[in-house]
């Protein structure tokens, strides 16, 4: 091999797509990945969920759909990193809070 161009190839790294369920940590998000499996006895298709802690440099927020890739251990629980944000979550614009009397219907008690 020549010294100028290293041709080291990385092994195939697993990639998954999931929804961010928590972003309360710094540079870390919790991603929930759903998969469908057939029940061994009843042969019904069942949803299974797995939660992964992933390193996030892109700024993903709760509800975002992200792609995560397997990586070296970054901490005690983090073995994944966010590669891209596929779809941003819909953000609601906070409206002005209605008066308390309107909610109760206290116009003419």
Beta strands, then each sheet from edge to edge (+ up, - down):
strand 1: 15-25
strand 2: 28-38
strand 3: 45-55
strand 4: 65-70
strand 5: 78-87
sheet 1: 1+ 2- 3+ 5+ 4- 1+
end
